[in-house]
Amino acid sequence: MRDFVSERARTIPPSGIRKFFDLALTMEDVISLGVGEPDFSTPWNLCEASIYSIEQGGTSYTSNRGLQPLREALSRWLAQRYGLAYSPDHEMVITTGVSEGLDIAVRAVTDPGDEILVGEPCYVSYAPCVTLAGGTPVPVSCGEKDHFRLNPDKLMERITPRSKALIMNFPNNPTGAVMRRDDLNGIADIATDHDLLLISDEVYSELTYDGEHAATATVGDLWERTITLNGFSKAYAMTGWRIGYLCAPEPLCDAALKIHQYVMLCAPVMGQIAALEGIRKGEAEKDQMVREYRVRRNMIVDGLNRIGLSCHVPEGAFYAFPSVASTGMSDLEFAERLLMEEHVGVVPGSVFGTGGKDHLRCAYAVSRENLKEALKRMEHFIETHCSS
Amino acid sequence: MDEKDLLLLHLLEENSRLSIGELAVMTELGPQDAECRIAALEAAGIIRSYNALVDWERAGTGEVAAIIELKVNPERDYGYDRIAERITRFRQVRSLRLITGTYDLQVIITGKSMQDIARFVSEYIAPMDRIRETATHIVMKSYKENGHAFLEKESAERIPFSP
């Protein structure tokens, strides 16, 4: 029999966290800082809205673009919150999470041979999405020296005549880095000079703790060359509902919509109803969660630095990204031994690309008690292995 | 009062046992600054006290709680204040609020038994001058107090790692 698996499917790497996942499942009392999702349940008024809608028989397909009231509410909210101007009728698609949004955005713009620049470290799906779309992912390293922001000079080094687009994600998973408006200006100039498209994953935008989130499409003339991706998973604790949205100028949006029509038809209606309630009446619940994340951020940064893992202050998302360089261990070794010996789960930074080497991603979307206990166990681990 | 003060209030309301050191880290304040702010909030009567939230049903003391609603004739020059002040003095009274609606005052009391509560209402509260009517509701079960749900609930399964 032939090997039926395609070359593309064969060549994309398996998820780097699979091994840790399997190990953790064999243990009890694991405290995992390895989960990239809120520990809160979805605010109850959002759930109620969805449950009520199901009771009323709201279980059908929606239009391909998504529920009209949701798009209208989002359009108003984006304008008021970030100064983003997108028409609900022509420049917006509700997607099945940002993951789908990213996939259809990449597929909508990638031709064979196109190089798609990817700011790294980054979410694990970016490069595989590019490969699956027939393009070539080209990593641009965002290093600790630059506070994990995208450095224009480093970007310039990777640009070739084949470069077509840049995927970026700020506030960033896994580093928590934030690009200020000034930082984005530097990128805007390069994008214009080299005629690049920006695919900006801003799913953590509401989790910006120090200052305001600067939406990429609001910087300079970037609107016309930006696909904005965002969603409800992180800000509204709605990961399992799978609701995101893609916003872009009409020709780009139409191209993405065509793919969405064929592969997804529409995002789940129950999730769209919950998202609508969130955008209309979820502000206070969201703010309360953001306040709690900020408190935990302060706790974990203080704790990590205290036990000797140097950690910059992440200005957004819910990840701390400390360095393990001082311990003499690689990030992979540190993470694996920490899990085996102390039952604390963290994700080695190199899973997220070259720039993440020698770092750990510690998600602080866990209760304060668990955060304290995890830090205590990490301190014990470091005392055991690194006392000189 | 600024944002930091508000954050301190929220944090202490959720857990009044947090140390000054912990509060300082959480709020991005210096320890001395945090301590001064808390002292000022106490002095201004904004922080009234530091309490534990007790589930008395689970403690098994057999205490009974009741909500009593009162219709009251207000007093010239004083309104409801003087009668309210008299009611607050009883040890049994846990909370007392002036409310809108059919009744004027809402009293929450605790007692050793239902008879104890009935006796207290009929002997002390109902006969007071200016009290026109009382309605006593015995609390059968408490589901949520001060923002904390008392129901035990299995937490939803969460995968140990996700990208």
Interface residues (C-beta under 8 A of the other chain):
Chain A: S15 I17 F20 F21 A24 L25 V30 S32 G34 V35 G36 E37 D39 S41 Y123 V124 S125 N173 R291 V295 N298 M299 D302 G345 V347 V351
Chain B: L7 H10 L11 E22 V25 M26 T27 E28 A156 R158 I159 P160 F161 S162 P163
